């Protein structure tokens, strides 16, 4: 086939307002470039500064260029009747269509081949599908980016690479892709059909096919008796396990022999001893170990020894997916070298993280020309992804390939699972993992799943007696989230829409009605479905009214409000209760319909029919459960806090209801620490001012500490903070908290610009206020750009992952972050040299959960600030500082724009919690010079160039 691969550089995104600056195009025939077209264009308006920074094109560059009409006339002659392609074809097409109409050009930019869409379909595991990212990840020849000819050539190389990838897919997958592509783009369908004719077949034998669906083949199942439980070893054997754990990590030991460059660390050895002792003696442990200690191996080694000696699994829980990946991809292979292949480990995630093969097949079969294009392309991405994914989890699938709406329809769910009647039960990714976990020594999971296991009376994870909790400073937060509930208006509306839409002609209930009609199974169930569709509409309207009553109670300018006794005396409560009272009759009839549909499943003739009816049962059940939780809000729970949140923006407000326990310590003690033989809690930030009392109290370990069943230890840090870091506080900083956001942002902009010039970017600014972050980003962008520095602001310029990737690619940048940026990002070496903390990270005392906990402390006669607010802020501050120094070679500067650290008596608790760090207070002008000198004298780190990542 012959293609014209085109790229346009423009002064904006709107074809009616923006001008074309440059046109680059290649004529490609049989994969080879046979001709090229390139021209600069003289725009009607001056080029905006941000476009000049992006493309490098200035007004002087295009002053003598031909007009847009002249260039496009020549371009039309170059194109002729050949089909066109581009990396973001919808963008190029919009400009070419507009100009063809404006100038009467013989250009027909209709259906075209989009390499962006193809990349999303054929490379569904890549985090991003931007052209420059793909060029870097796929090592494509690239001459630069954001210039028309260079981007056209890169798109050509990308198309070749994508064709190579497609040719290795099974022919059955290519046939499905061609058929689905035909629903939205005949040219794209023709491309897949051409690839099918050249198909080479899969290069590896790791695929399995069932009912036309191809997926990665399951591993042979482990026999259940391979992990027969053994009696707990005697005291001598336990002492031997403790000693062996230490011996494995000493200088010259097995780990040093099998791992080049391994360095025994005193902190790691101290932690190994504490963990091994806790696991062996049946005690709990709280171990603080900073970055660089090597704490994952320090708990994995004794955990493996205990599991293999007893036959009982050890569960390892993390908060972040990146730490799970580190354990699976880096640490476990190392353990295998020491312990051999008999050591077995499984990573188990929450059920909704796994794909349902039956639902993917159903979505592919039910797609029509009326299906949204993004959903069709998402289904195509899923079909390719299934031939690659090692475990079928959402984390291995790009969100730009499959959006949240489609994923919600194909995720594994207990409500819609038909178990052994499912044709994909044996290869099901979720049940593969469940089965493997039954035979594993180490089960790596997350805090969320551990909490779900607690709330389901231990029906989620295999039975276990030993638990290691890494990133344990998140345990209280996760317990708070999972031991309560939340109901979202958007989710409820989506479920109702999934059940019934298009006035009852479409939706899950209508599909079941047609299915039963085809099977000639008319009767009470059909009548119930007809009535049920009407009840969904009626009840759904009342649910919406209830959410509106909640929204009316939230004061203007506020995003959340506590639903306490005052609410129960308000008109909002009356309206909410009346709306839910109106749902009772419909809910009762819909519950009866759900029961009849569940009973009907037994008499259906095929697994496919069963699956479709069970889907209806599951969606209906999830919706009714949400209404039941809304009813629960009507009753006040003395040990719980209830609140509402409202997010505005878009066509309508999004309202959510939340309920959480005020005190999780009692629940954790009763369901976690009391029944388990040993729980090891570890984190870089558990202690406050060198003491563990705060963590012990909030997690419910006080009784265990009194009974000598708790080992609490801080292990030595490998970092010399007095040499590697400096902490500065400007003496002339204003009170940012009391100033309006615009005024505070003006001062911050000037200071950040000076500091960024001193560090040449490589700078992270941490905010506690999203509003201040956005306003400072607005004001600071231009001053930073004048220095040649990019600004990357969270939720303004992209997500956390996207910002990290951009920061890694362009180190001369300043990154603004809030909340999640305070922890969980890893930028080692000189990728990050300067950390600015705008305000000390005290939690807003107005948040309903915080307010309820403060009230309870005050009611018990305690100083709530000292008992809760201050220690929480210190832990968060330590997490923020932990972003800067990640290796023993790192050097960096922390600047805190909050004088409370030195003017308030409690301020010393922040810096005293980081050994070796002492504040240096001076005027801002002197401070900037000190920063410049310290960073200038710092040696270049050997870690420079290490990939930016999400990490503990």
C-alpha positions in Angstrom: 0.0 0.0 0.0 1.0 3.6 -0.5 0.7 6.2 2.2 1.3 9.9 2.7 2.5 10.3 6.3 1.9 13.9 7.3 2.8 16.0 10.3 1.7 19.6 10.9 3.2 22.1 13.4 0.6 24.8 14.3 0.3 27.7 16.7 -2.5 26.1 18.6 -5.1 23.2 18.7 -8.1 25.0 17.3 -8.1 25.0 13.5 -10.4 28.0 13.4 -8.1 30.1 15.6 -4.6 28.7 15.0 -2.2 28.9 12.0 -0.2 26.2 10.3 3.5 26.8 10.7 5.1 23.9 9.0 4.1 20.9 6.8 6.2 17.7 6.5 5.1 14.6 4.6 6.6 11.4 3.3 5.3 9.2 0.4 5.8 5.7 1.5 5.4 2.7 -0.8 5.9 -0.9 0.4 7.4 0.4 3.6 10.0 2.5 1.8 10.1 6.3 1.6 10.0 7.3 -2.1 9.3 11.1 -1.9 9.1 13.9 0.6 7.4 17.3 1.0 8.5 20.0 3.4 7.6 23.7 3.7 7.5 26.4 6.4 4.4 28.6 6.4 4.1 32.3 7.1 1.3 32.7 9.8 -1.1 35.5 9.9 -0.3 36.2 13.6 2.9 36.2 15.7 4.0 32.8 17.0 3.2 32.4 20.7 6.1 32.1 23.0 5.2 28.6 24.2 5.1 27.4 20.6 8.5 28.8 19.9 9.8 27.0 23.0 8.2 23.8 21.8 9.2 23.9 18.1 12.2 26.3 18.1 10.5 28.2 15.3 10.5 32.0 15.6 8.8 34.8 13.7 12.1 35.5 11.9 12.3 31.9 10.7 8.9 32.1 8.9 9.0 35.8 7.8 9.9 34.9 4.2 7.9 31.7 4.0 5.0 31.3 1.5 1.4 31.7 2.7 -0.7 28.9 4.1 -2.8 28.7 0.9 0.2 28.5 -1.4 1.9 25.7 0.7 -1.3 23.7 1.0 -2.0 24.0 -2.8 1.4 22.4 -3.4 0.8 19.9 -0.7 -2.5 18.8 -2.3 -0.7 18.2 -5.6 1.9 16.1 -3.6 -0.8 14.0 -1.9 -3.0 13.3 -5.0 -5.4 10.5 -4.2 -3.1 8.6 -1.8 -4.5 7.7 1.6 -3.0 9.7 4.5 -1.6 8.7 7.9 -0.3 10.6 10.9 0.6 10.1 14.5 -2.5 12.0 15.7 -4.5 11.8 12.5 -7.6 13.4 14.1 -5.5 16.5 14.7 -4.0 16.7 11.2 -7.3 15.9 9.7 -9.2 18.7 11.5 -6.7 21.3 10.2 -6.7 19.9 6.6 -10.5 19.7 6.5 -10.8 23.3 7.7 -8.2 24.6 5.2 -9.7 22.5 2.3 -13.0 24.2 2.9 -11.5 27.6 3.4 -9.3 27.6 0.2 -11.3 25.2 -2.0 -8.4 22.8 -2.1 -8.5 19.3 -3.8 -7.7 17.7 -0.5 -9.9 14.9 0.9 -8.6 14.1 4.4 -11.3 11.7 5.4 -10.5 8.2 6.8 -6.8 7.9 7.5 -4.3 5.7 9.4 -3.5 6.9 12.9 -0.2 5.6 14.3 -1.2 6.9 17.7 -4.3 4.6 17.7 -2.3 1.7 16.2 0.4 2.1 19.0 -2.3 2.1 21.6 -3.7 -1.1 20.1 -0.4 -2.9 19.4 1.7 -1.7 22.3 -0.9 -1.7 25.1 1.7 -2.2 27.9 3.5 1.1 27.3 2.8 3.8 29.8 2.5 6.6 27.1 2.0 6.7 23.4 3.3 10.1 22.7 5.6 10.1 19.6 8.7 11.2 21.5 8.1 8.6 24.2 7.6 5.8 21.7 10.8 6.8 19.8 12.7 6.6 23.0 11.2 3.4 24.3 11.3 1.5 21.0 14.7 3.0 20.0 13.4 4.4 16.8 15.6 6.6 14.6 14.6 10.1 15.6 16.0 13.5 14.5 14.1 15.4 17.2 10.5 16.2 18.0 7.9 18.9 17.4 9.3 19.6 13.9 7.1 18.5 11.0 9.6 16.6 8.9 11.3 14.9 11.9 8.0 13.8 13.4 6.8 12.5 10.0 10.0 10.4 9.7 9.6 9.1 13.3 6.0 8.2 12.5 7.2 6.2 9.5 9.7 4.3 11.6 6.9 3.7 14.1 4.6 2.3 11.5 7.2 -0.1 10.3 7.8 -1.3 13.9 4.1 -1.7 14.6 3.7 -3.8 11.4 6.6 -6.0 12.5 4.8 -6.5 15.9 1.4 -7.2 14.3 2.9 -9.8 11.9 3.9 -11.9 15.0 0.3 -12.0 16.4 -1.8 -15.1 15.8 -3.8 -15.0 12.6 -7.0 -15.4 14.7 -6.2 -12.2 16.6 -5.5 -10.3 13.4 -8.8 -11.4 11.9 -10.6 -10.1 15.0 -8.6 -6.8 14.8 -9.4 -6.3 11.1 -13.1 -7.0 11.8 -13.3 -4.5 14.7 -11.3 -1.9 12.8 -13.8 -2.1 10.0 -16.5 -0.7 12.4 -14.7 2.7 12.5 -12.1 2.9 9.8 -12.0 0.9 6.5 -8.4 2.1 5.9 -7.3 0.7 9.3 -9.1 -2.5 8.6 -7.3 -2.8 5.2 -4.0 -2.3 7.0 -4.7 -5.2 9.3 -5.9 -7.3 6.4 -2.6 -6.6 4.6 -0.6 -7.6 7.8 -2.7 -10.8 8.0 -1.6 -11.8 4.5 2.0 -11.4 5.7 1.4 -13.0 9.1 4.3 -14.9 10.6 2.3 -16.4 13.5 3.3 -16.1 17.1 7.0 -16.4 17.8 6.6 -18.2 21.1 4.5 -21.1 22.1 3.2 -19.4 25.3 -0.3 -18.8 24.0 -3.5 -20.7 24.4 -6.7 -20.4 22.4 -10.3 -21.0 23.5 -13.5 -20.0 21.8 -11.6 -17.7 19.5 -9.8 -15.9 22.2 -6.0 -16.0 22.5 -4.3 -15.4 25.9 -1.0 -16.3 27.7 -0.9 -19.9 28.8 -1.3 -20.7 32.5 1.7 -22.3 34.3 1.2 -25.9 35.4 -0.7 -25.8 38.7 1.2 -26.5 41.9 -0.1 -29.5 43.8 -1.9 -28.6 46.9 0.1 -31.1 49.0 3.5 -29.5 48.0 3.2 -27.1 50.9 2.0 -29.4 53.7 2.1 -27.6 57.0 4.8 -28.7 59.4 4.8 -28.4 63.2 6.4 -25.2 64.5 10.1 -25.9 64.9 11.5 -26.2 68.4 13.5 -23.5 70.2 16.9 -24.8 68.9 15.6 -24.9 65.3 14.2 -21.4 65.6 17.5 -20.0 66.9 19.1 -21.7 64.0 16.8 -20.0 61.5 17.6 -16.6 63.1 21.3 -17.2 62.8 21.0 -18.5 59.2 19.1 -15.4 58.2 21.9 -13.2 59.5 24.6 -15.5 57.9 23.0 -15.1 54.5 23.6 -11.3 54.5 27.0 -11.0 56.1 30.1 -9.9 54.1 31.2 -12.9 52.1 27.9 -14.7 52.7 25.7 -16.5 50.0 24.0 -13.2 49.0 27.3 -11.4 48.5 28.6 -14.3 46.4 25.5 -14.4 44.2 25.1 -10.7 43.8 28.0 -8.7 42.2 28.5 -5.4 44.1 26.5 -6.5 47.1 27.5 -4.5 50.2 26.7 -5.8 53.7 25.1 -3.0 55.7 24.9 -2.8 59.5 21.3 -1.5 59.4 20.2 -4.4 57.1 21.8 -7.0 59.5 20.2 -5.4 62.5 16.8 -5.5 60.7 17.3 -9.1 59.7 17.9 -10.1 63.3 14.8 -8.2 64.5 12.5 -9.7 61.8 13.8 -13.2 62.2 13.4 -13.0 66.0 9.8 -11.8 65.7 8.8 -14.5 63.2 10.6 -17.2 65.1 9.4 -16.3 68.6 5.8 -15.4 67.6 6.1 -11.7 68.4 5.2 -8.5 66.6 7.9 -6.1 65.4 8.1 -2.5 64.5 11.3 -1.7 62.6 12.1 1.7 61.2 14.6 1.4 58.3 15.4 4.3 56.0 16.0 4.3 52.2 19.2 2.5 51.4 19.0 0.0 54.3 18.0 -2.8 52.0 14.9 -3.6 54.1 13.0 -5.7 51.5 15.8 -8.4 51.6 16.0 -7.9 55.3 12.5 -9.2 55.8 12.2 -11.5 52.7 15.2 -13.7 53.8 13.8 -14.6 57.3 10.3 -14.8 55.8 11.5 -17.4 53.2 13.3 -19.4 55.9 10.3 -19.5 58.2 7.9 -20.4 55.4 10.1 -23.2 54.1 10.7 -24.6 57.6 7.0 -24.6 58.6 5.1 -25.0 55.4 3.0 -22.0 56.3 3.0 -19.0 54.0 4.3 -15.5 55.0 2.2 -12.7 53.6 4.1 -9.6 52.6 2.0 -6.4 52.2 3.0 -3.2 50.5 1.3 0.1 49.8 2.7 0.8 46.3 2.6 -1.3 43.2 6.2 -0.3 42.5 7.4 -2.0 45.6 5.5 -5.2 44.7 7.2 -5.0 41.3 10.6 -4.6 42.9 10.1 -7.6 45.1 8.9 -9.7 42.2 11.4 -8.6 39.6 14.5 -7.8 41.6 14.4 -9.5 45.0 12.7 -12.8 44.3 15.2 -13.9 41.5 17.9 -13.2 44.0 16.2 -15.3 46.7 15.9 -18.1 44.2 19.6 -18.1 43.7 20.1 -18.7 47.4 17.2 -21.0 48.2 16.7 -22.8 44.9 13.6 -23.3 42.7 11.7 -24.9 45.6 11.0 -21.4 46.9 7.7 -20.2 45.5 6.3 -16.7 45.5 3.0 -15.2 44.2 1.9 -11.6 43.8 -1.8 -11.4 44.6 -3.8 -8.3 44.0 -7.4 -7.3 44.5 -9.9 -9.0 42.2 -10.9 -6.0 40.3 -7.3 -5.7 39.2 -7.7 -8.8 37.0 -9.3 -9.1 33.6 -12.2 -11.4 33.0 -11.6 -13.4 29.7 -15.3 -14.1 29.3 -16.2 -10.4 29.4 -13.5 -9.5 26.9 -14.9 -12.1 24.5 -18.4 -10.8 25.1 -17.3 -7.2 24.4 -15.6 -8.2 21.2 -18.6 -10.1 20.0 -21.2 -7.4 20.9 -19.3 -4.4 19.4 -21.2 -2.7 16.5 -20.8 0.5 14.5 -22.8 2.2 17.3 -20.1 1.4 19.8 -17.9 4.4 20.6 -14.6 4.3 18.7 -12.5 4.6 21.8 -14.2 1.5 23.2 -13.7 -0.5 19.9 -10.0 0.5 20.0 -9.9 -0.4 23.6 -11.3 -3.9 22.9 -8.6 -4.3 20.2 -5.9 -3.3 22.7 -7.3 -5.9 25.1 -7.1 -8.6 22.4 -3.4 -7.8 21.8 -2.6 -7.4 25.5 -4.0 -10.8 26.4 -1.2 -12.4 24.2 1.4 -10.6 26.3 0.3 -10.0 29.9 2.0 -12.2 32.4 -0.7 -12.0 35.0 -3.8 -10.3 33.4 -3.7 -7.3 35.8 -4.6 -3.7 35.2 -1.2 -2.5 36.1 0.3 -4.1 33.0 -2.1 -2.3 30.7 -1.8 1.3 29.6 -4.7 3.5 30.7 -4.3 5.4 27.3 -5.1 2.1 25.6 -8.1 1.0 27.8 -10.0 3.7 29.7 -11.7 3.2 33.0 -15.2 2.8 31.6 -14.2 -0.2 29.4 -12.0 -1.7 32.1 -15.0 -1.6 34.5 -16.9 -3.8 32.1 -14.2 -6.4 31.7 -12.7 -6.6 35.2 -13.1 -9.7 37.2 -15.8 -9.4 39.9 -17.2 -11.9 42.4 -20.8 -10.6 41.6 -20.6 -11.6 37.9 -18.4 -14.7 38.2 -20.0 -18.0 37.0 -17.1 -20.0 38.4 -16.8 -23.5 36.9 -19.5 -22.9 34.3 -17.3 -20.3 32.7 -15.5 -21.6 29.6 -12.5 -19.6 30.8 -12.5 -20.8 34.4 -9.3 -23.0 34.1 -7.2 -20.2 32.5 -8.8 -17.4 34.5 -6.0 -15.0 35.6 -7.6 -14.3 38.9 -8.1 -18.0 39.8 -4.6 -18.8 38.5 -3.2 -16.5 41.1 -5.6 -17.8 43.8 -4.5 -21.4 43.1 -0.8 -20.5 43.0 -1.1 -18.7 46.3 -2.3 -21.9 48.0 1.1 -23.5 47.2 3.3 -20.4 47.7 5.8 -19.7 50.5 5.7 -16.0 50.1 2.4 -14.2 49.1 3.1 -10.6 48.1 0.0 -8.4 48.2 -1.1 -4.9 49.3 -2.6 -3.2 52.4 -5.9 -2.9 50.6 -6.2 -6.6 50.1 -5.1 -7.4 53.6 -7.9 -5.1 54.9 -10.4 -6.7 52.5 -9.3 -10.1 53.9 -10.0 -8.8 57.4 -13.4 -7.4 56.6 -14.4 -10.7 54.7 -13.4 -12.9 57.7 -10.3 -14.1 55.8 -11.9 -15.4 52.6 -9.6 -13.4 50.3 -6.1 -14.6 51.1 -5.0 -18.2 52.0 -4.8 -18.9 55.7 -1.6 -17.4 57.2 0.0 -16.8 60.6 2.8 -14.4 59.7 2.5 -11.0 58.0 5.1 -8.5 57.0 3.8 -4.9 56.4 6.1 -2.7 54.4 5.3 1.0 54.0 3.5 0.5 57.3 2.9 4.2 57.9 -0.1 3.7 55.5 -1.7 0.9 57.5 -4.0 3.2 59.5 -5.1 5.1 56.4 -5.9 1.8 54.5 -7.8 0.4 57.5 -9.8 3.6 57.7 -10.7 3.4 54.0 -11.6 -0.3 54.0 -13.3 -0.8 57.2 -15.9 1.8 56.2 -17.6 2.4 52.9 -18.2 5.0 50.2 -20.9 5.5 47.6 -20.4 7.8 44.5 -23.1 9.4 42.5 -21.2 8.8 39.3 -20.8 5.1 40.0 -24.4 4.7 40.9 -25.5 6.5 37.7 -23.2 4.4 35.6 -24.6 1.2 37.1 -28.1 2.3 36.5 -27.2 3.3 32.9 -25.6 -0.2 32.5 -28.8 -1.8 33.6 -31.2 0.3 31.6 -30.6 2.9 28.8 -32.3 4.2 25.7 -35.7 4.1 27.4 -35.4 0.4 28.2 -34.4 -0.7 24.7 -30.8 -1.2 25.7 -28.8 -2.2 28.8 -28.2 -5.4 30.6 -31.8 -6.1 31.5 -32.9 -5.6 27.9 -30.2 -8.0 26.8 -31.4 -10.7 29.2 -35.0 -10.1 28.1 -34.0 -10.6 24.4 -31.9 -13.7 25.4 -34.9 -15.3 27.2 -37.2 -14.4 24.3 -34.8 -16.2 21.9 -34.9 -19.2 24.2 -38.7 -19.1 24.3 -38.5 -18.8 28.1 -41.3 -16.3 28.5 -43.2 -16.0 31.7 -42.8 -14.5 35.1 -39.2 -13.6 34.7 -39.9 -11.7 31.4 -42.7 -9.8 33.1 -40.3 -9.0 36.0 -37.7 -7.7 33.6 -40.3 -5.3 32.0 -41.3 -4.1 35.4 -37.7 -4.0 36.6 -36.6 -1.7 33.8 -39.3 0.8 34.9 -38.3 0.4 38.6 -34.6 1.1 37.7 -35.7 4.4 36.1 -37.9 5.4 39.1 -35.5 4.3 41.8 -32.5 5.9 39.9 -34.3 9.2 39.8 -34.9 9.1 43.6 -31.2 8.1 44.2 -30.2 11.2 42.2 -32.6 13.3 44.2 -31.0 12.0 47.4 -27.5 13.0 46.2 -28.8 16.5 45.2 -30.1 16.9 48.8 -26.6 16.1 50.1 -25.1 18.6 47.6 -27.4 21.3 48.8 -26.0 20.9 52.3 -22.4 21.5 51.3 -21.5 25.2 51.8 -20.5 27.2 48.7 -16.7 27.0 48.2 -16.4 23.9 50.3 -15.7 20.4 48.9 -16.6 18.3 51.9 -18.9 18.5 54.9 -19.4 16.3 57.9 -22.9 14.6 58.2 -23.3 14.8 62.0 -26.1 15.7 64.4 -26.5 19.2 62.8 -27.2 17.6 59.4 -29.8 15.3 61.0 -31.7 18.5 62.0 -31.5 20.1 58.6 -33.8 20.3 55.6 -31.2 18.4 53.6 -31.6 15.3 55.9 -35.3 15.5 55.5 -35.1 15.6 51.7 -32.5 12.8 51.7 -34.6 10.6 53.9 -37.8 11.2 51.9 -36.0 10.4 48.6 -34.7 7.1 50.0 -38.1 6.3 51.5 -39.5 6.6 47.9 -37.0 3.9 46.7 -38.2 1.2 49.2 -41.0 -0.4 47.1 -38.8 -0.4 43.9 -35.8 -1.8 45.8 -38.0 -4.6 47.2 -39.2 -5.6 43.7 -35.7 -5.4 42.2 -34.4 -7.6 44.9 -37.1 -10.1 44.0 -36.1 -9.8 40.4 -32.4 -10.4 41.2 -33.3 -13.5 43.2 -35.4 -14.9 40.3 -32.6 -14.2 37.8 -30.1 -15.9 40.1 -32.4 -18.9 40.3 -32.9 -18.9 36.5 -29.2 -19.5 35.9 -29.7 -23.2 36.9 -31.9 -23.8 33.9 -30.0 -22.0 31.1 -28.7 -24.2 28.3 -25.2 -22.8 27.7 -22.3 -21.2 29.6 -22.7 -18.1 27.4 -26.3 -17.6 28.5 -25.3 -18.2 32.1 -22.6 -15.5 31.9 -24.9 -12.9 30.4 -27.6 -13.4 33.1 -25.0 -13.5 35.9 -23.7 -10.2 34.6 -27.2 -8.8 35.1 -27.4 -10.3 38.6 -24.0 -8.8 39.5 -24.7 -5.2 38.2 -28.1 -5.2 39.8 -26.7 -6.4 43.1 -23.9 -3.8 43.1 -26.5 -1.1 42.5 -28.8 -2.3 45.2 -25.8 -2.6 47.6 -25.0 1.1 47.0 -28.6 2.0 47.8 -28.4 0.0 51.0 -25.2 1.9 52.0 -27.1 5.2 51.4 -29.8 3.9 53.7 -27.1 3.2 56.4 -26.2 6.8 56.4 -29.6 7.6 57.9 -28.5 5.9 61.2 -25.8 7.5 63.3 -22.8 5.2 64.3 -21.2 6.4 67.5 -17.8 4.9 66.5 -17.9 6.1 62.9 -17.7 9.4 61.1 -19.8 10.1 58.1 -19.2 12.8 55.5 -20.0 13.9 52.0 -17.7 15.2 49.3 -18.7 17.3 46.2 -16.5 17.8 43.1 -17.7 20.4 40.7 -16.6 20.9 37.1 -18.0 19.3 34.0 -21.6 19.0 33.2 -22.7 18.1 36.7 -21.3 17.9 40.2 -20.1 14.5 41.5 -21.3 13.7 45.0 -20.0 10.9 47.3 -20.9 9.6 50.7 -18.3 8.2 53.1 -18.3 6.4 56.4 -15.2 5.4 58.3 -14.3 4.2 61.8 -12.9 6.9 64.1 -10.6 4.6 65.8 -9.1 1.7 63.9 -6.7 0.7 66.6 -9.3 -1.5 68.3 -10.2 -3.2 65.0 -6.6 -3.8 64.1 -5.9 -5.3 67.5 -8.9 -7.6 67.4 -8.6 -8.8 63.8 -4.9 -8.5 63.0 -2.5 -8.4 65.9 -4.4 -10.7 68.4 -5.1 -13.6 66.0 -1.8 -13.6 64.0 1.3 -15.2 65.4 3.6 -12.4 64.2 3.1 -9.1 62.3 6.2 -7.2 61.3 5.7 -3.5 60.6 8.4 -1.6 58.7 8.8 1.8 57.1 11.3 4.6 56.7 9.0 6.7 58.9 7.5 5.1 61.9 9.2 6.9 64.8 8.6 10.5 65.9 11.6 12.1 67.6 13.2 8.6 67.9 10.2 7.1 69.7 7.5 4.6 68.6 4.7 5.6 71.0 2.6 7.4 68.4 2.6 4.4 66.0 2.1 1.9 68.7 -1.0 3.8 70.0 -2.7 4.5 66.7 -2.2 0.9 65.4 -3.5 -0.8 68.5 -0.3 -2.4 69.8 -0.2 -1.0 73.3 -1.3 -4.2 75.0 1.3 -6.2 73.0 4.0 -3.8 74.0 3.1 -4.1 77.7 3.1 -7.9 77.4 6.6 -7.9 75.9 5.2 -9.2 72.6 6.5 -6.3 70.5 10.0 -5.8 69.3 10.6 -2.1 68.4 13.8 -1.1 66.7 15.4 1.7 64.7 18.2 0.5 62.5 21.2 2.7 61.5 20.7 4.8 58.4 23.4 4.4 55.7 23.2 8.1 55.0 25.4 10.9 56.5 22.8 13.7 56.3 25.2 16.2 57.9 27.4 15.8 54.8 24.9 14.9 52.1 22.2 17.5 52.7 21.5 21.1 53.9 18.3 22.4 55.4 17.6 26.1 55.0 14.9 28.4 56.2 14.6 32.0 54.9 14.3 34.4 57.9 12.4 36.9 55.8 9.7 34.6 54.5 6.2 36.0 54.9 3.3 34.1 56.5 2.1 32.2 53.4 -0.9 30.7 55.2 -2.5 34.0 56.0 -2.0 35.6 52.6 -4.5 35.2 49.7 -3.4 32.6 47.2 -2.5 35.2 44.5 -0.3 37.2 46.9 1.4 34.1 48.3 1.9 32.8 44.8 3.6 36.0 43.8 6.2 35.8 46.6 6.7 32.0 46.0 7.2 32.6 42.2 10.0 35.0 42.8 11.7 32.8 45.4 11.3 29.6 43.3 12.7 31.3 40.2 15.8 32.3 42.1 16.3 28.9 43.6 15.7 27.1 40.3 18.3 29.3 38.6 20.8 28.3 41.3 20.1 24.6 40.9 19.4 24.7 37.1 16.1 22.9 37.6 16.3 19.4 39.1 13.9 20.8 41.7 10.7 19.5 43.4 8.3 21.9 45.2 5.9 20.3 47.6 2.6 22.0 48.4 -0.1 21.2 51.0 -2.7 23.3 49.0 -3.8 22.4 45.5 -5.2 25.9 45.1 -1.8 27.5 45.9 -0.1 25.0 43.6 -2.2 25.9 40.7 -1.9 29.7 41.2 1.9 29.5 41.7 2.1 27.3 38.5 0.2 30.0 36.6 2.5 32.8 37.7 5.8 30.9 37.7 5.6 29.3 34.2 6.8 32.3 32.2 9.7 33.4 34.6 11.0 29.8 34.6 10.7 29.6 30.8 12.8 32.7 30.5 15.6 30.7 32.2 15.1 27.8 29.8 13.4 25.7 32.6 10.2 23.7 32.1 7.4 23.7 34.7 5.6 20.4 35.5 2.7 20.9 37.8 0.6 18.0 39.2 -2.9 17.8 37.7 -2.1 20.8 35.6 0.4 19.3 33.2 -0.4 15.7 33.8 -0.6 12.8 36.2 2.2 11.9 38.7 3.5 9.1 36.4 3.5 11.4 33.3 5.3 14.2 35.2 7.9 11.9 36.5 8.6 10.6 32.9 8.8 14.2 31.6 11.1 15.2 34.6 13.4 12.3 33.9 13.6 13.2 30.2 14.1 16.9 30.8 16.1 17.3 34.1 16.2 21.1 33.7 12.7 21.3 35.0 10.8 22.3 38.2 8.1 19.9 39.4 5.2 21.0 41.6 3.5 18.3 43.6 0.9 17.9 46.3 -0.3 14.9 48.4 1.0 11.9 46.5 4.3 13.6 45.7 5.2 13.8 49.3 6.2 10.1 49.1 6.4 7.3 46.7 8.7 8.8 44.1 12.2 7.8 43.4 14.6 10.2 41.7 18.1 9.1 42.6 21.4 10.8 41.9 21.4 14.3 40.5 18.0 13.9 38.9 16.7 15.8 42.0 19.0 18.3 43.7 16.7 20.8 45.4 13.5 20.2 47.5 11.3 23.1 48.5 8.6 22.5 51.2 6.1 25.4 51.1 4.3 24.6 54.4 4.8 22.1 57.1 2.4 19.2 56.2 -0.2 19.4 59.0 -3.4 17.6 58.0 -6.4 20.1 57.6 -8.2 19.9 61.0 -11.4 20.4 59.2 -11.3 17.0 57.4 -14.1 14.9 58.9 -12.0 12.0 59.9 -9.3 14.2 61.4 -11.9 16.4 63.1 -13.6 13.4 64.7 -10.3 12.0 66.0 -9.2 15.3 67.4 -12.6 15.6 69.2 -12.3 12.2 70.7 -8.8 12.9 72.0 -9.9 16.2 73.5 -12.9 14.5 75.1 -10.5 12.0 76.7 -8.5 14.9 78.2 -5.5 14.6 75.8 -3.8 17.4 73.9 -5.1 16.6 70.4 -2.4 18.7 68.7 0.4 16.9 70.5 -1.2 13.5 70.3 -2.2 13.5 66.7 -1.7 16.5 64.5 2.0 17.1 65.3 3.3 13.5 65.0 1.3 12.9 61.8 2.9 16.1 60.3 6.4 15.0 61.4 6.0 11.6 59.7 4.8 13.3 56.5 7.7 15.8 56.6 10.2 12.9 56.9 8.6 11.3 53.9 9.0 14.5 51.9 12.6 14.9 52.8 13.1 11.2 51.9 12.5 12.1 48.2 15.8 14.0 48.1 18.5 11.6 49.4 18.1 8.1 47.9 21.7 6.8 47.8 24.9 7.3 49.7 26.2 9.4 46.8 23.3 11.9 46.7 23.7 15.5 47.8 20.9 17.9 47.9 19.2 20.9 49.6 16.0 21.3 51.4 14.4 24.8 51.7 11.4 25.2 54.0 9.3 28.3 53.5 7.7 27.9 57.0 9.3 29.7 59.9 7.3 27.7 62.5 10.1 25.1 62.3 12.3 27.5 64.2 9.9 29.9 65.8 7.6 27.4 67.5 8.7 25.1 70.3 7.3 22.1 68.5 9.3 23.0 65.3 12.4 21.2 66.5 10.5 17.8 66.4 10.6 18.0 62.6 14.3 18.4 62.1 15.3 16.3 65.1 13.4 13.4 63.5 16.1 13.3 60.8 19.5 12.6 62.4 22.3 14.8 61.2 20.0 17.5 59.7 20.1 21.0 61.4 18.3 24.1 60.1 20.3 27.0 58.8 18.3 30.3 59.1 19.3 33.3 57.0 17.9 36.0 54.6 16.7 34.7 51.3 19.4 36.4 49.2 22.2 34.8 51.3 20.3 31.5 51.2 20.2 31.4 47.4 24.0 31.9 47.3 24.5 29.2 49.9 22.4 26.8 47.8 24.3 27.7 44.7 27.7 27.1 46.4 26.7 23.8 48.0 25.3 22.4 44.8 28.2 23.6 42.7 30.7 21.9 45.0 28.7 18.6 45.0 30.2 15.8 42.9 28.2 14.4 40.1 26.4 11.3 41.2 27.0 7.9 39.7 23.2 7.4 39.9 22.6 10.1 37.3 20.6 8.7 34.4 18.9 6.0 36.5 15.3 5.9 35.5 12.7 7.9 37.4 10.3 5.6 39.1 7.5 5.3 41.6 8.9 3.7 44.8 8.5 3.5 48.5 
